[in-house]
């Protein structure tokens, strides 16, 4: 039998749920090992040494003790605290919650990839959301970039079905994104090609050009509809691939 080992990992709390009367199971995204599930014994008691740190929006240096099905959490030190600026604003809080919920689903698809990349995307998104005036748009940028890492990036210029060069004016997640007039499917969403262009810019992190185009849309009185369309397409594409609705995205719509 292999001997259990202790190890440390940089980690973010993705979600938690109670176990028994005093324990809590924590789902982490770690920098080096992807998703890790661990049990923190006794953390729901008032005298817990580190229970208050095992919360969302905190980056931690966690000491794990390897177990058969669950790791044991034996220590946790705070590295970065992202909650300031997020928990005080409903829009930011809802967007940050959606980042964490989507991360768990995307991490499952990202097995074998560069674990650091997804972790760094989440860290960057939470840091930006602390002061973001457009939290939904920042969430969409994260989702698009994370879907690219998972191999789920939408086709935004070429037709997702036949590969014909665009720009195109329809979108459906089943064939992969943008659709030409010939390949258009029932249920495809009509879309301004410039919306697809900005989504591409967000994936490429070309923030300046993306904001220039969005600003131009607001000057024309169409800005809110424009960013709403970005969110609709991003959300539709994500939920098609994870094959389930994300609760946090529904909460975000009500924020």
Long-range contacts (C-beta under 8 A, 24 or more apart in sequence): 4-65, 4-66, 4-67, 5-65, 5-66, 6-63, 6-64, 6-65, 6-66, 6-74, 7-63, 7-64, 7-66, 8-61, 8-62, 8-63, 8-64, 9-33, 9-36, 9-61, 9-62, 9-64, 10-59, 10-60, 10-61, 10-62, 10-79, 10-119, 11-36, 11-59, 11-60, 11-61, 11-62, 12-56, 12-58, 12-59, 12-60, 12-100, 12-119, 12-122, 12-123, 12-126, 13-54, 13-55, 13-56, 13-57, 13-58, 13-60, 14-56, 14-100, 14-101, 14-103, 14-104, 15-56, 15-100, 15-101, 15-104, 16-54, 16-55, 16-56, 18-44, 24-51, 24-54, 25-70, 26-54, 26-73, 27-104, 28-62, 29-103, 29-104, 29-107, 29-118, 29-119, 29-122, 30-62, 30-115, 30-119, 31-115, 31-116, 31-119, 32-115, 32-116, 33-115, 34-107, 34-110, 34-111, 34-115, 34-118, 35-104, 35-107, 35-108, 36-64, 36-71, 37-70, 37-71, 38-62, 38-64, 38-70, 38-71, 38-72, 38-73, 39-67, 39-70, 39-71, 39-72, 39-73, 40-73, 41-72, 41-73, 49-75, 50-75, 50-76, 50-77, 53-77, 53-78, 55-83, 56-83, 56-96, 56-97, 56-100, 57-81, 57-82, 57-83, 57-86, 57-87, 57-96, 57-126, 58-82, 58-83, 59-123, 80-123, 80-127, 82-126, 82-127, 82-129, 82-130, 84-130, 85-129, 85-130, 85-131, 86-126, 86-129, 86-130, 89-135, 90-255, 91-135, 91-136, 91-252, 91-255, 92-129, 92-130, 92-132, 92-135, 93-255, 94-135, 94-248, 94-251, 94-252, 94-254, 94-255, 95-129, 95-132, 95-135, 95-136, 95-138, 95-139, 95-252, 95-255, 96-125, 96-126, 96-129, 96-135, 97-248, 97-251, 97-252, 98-139, 98-246, 98-248, 98-249, 98-251, 98-252, 99-125, 99-126, 99-129, 99-139, 99-142, 100-248, 101-246, 101-247, 101-248, 101-249, 102-142, 102-143, 102-146, 102-238, 102-242, 102-246, 102-248, 103-146, 105-242, 105-244, 105-246, 106-146, 106-147, 106-149, 106-150, 106-242, 109-150, 109-151, 109-152, 109-241, 109-242, 110-149, 110-150, 113-149, 113-150, 114-149, 117-149, 118-146, 118-149, 121-145, 121-146, 121-149, 134-227, 136-227, 136-231, 136-252, 137-214, 137-227, 137-230, 137-231, 139-231, 139-252, 140-199, 140-202, 140-230, 140-231, 140-234, 141-202, 141-203, 141-205, 143-234, 143-235, 143-238, 144-199, 144-202, 144-203, 144-234, 145-202, 145-203, 145-205, 147-237, 147-238, 147-241, 148-203, 150-241, 152-237, 152-238, 152-241, 153-203, 154-178, 154-199, 154-233, 154-237, 156-196, 156-197, 156-199, 156-200, 156-203, 157-196, 157-200, 159-183, 166-193, 166-196, 167-193, 167-196, 167-197, 168-193, 168-196, 169-193, 171-196, 171-233, 171-236, 173-236, 173-237, 173-240, 173-241, 174-240, 177-237, 189-232, 189-233, 189-236, 191-229, 191-233, 192-226, 192-229, 194-226, 195-226, 195-229, 195-230, 195-233, 196-233, 198-226, 198-230, 199-230, 199-233, 199-234, 202-230
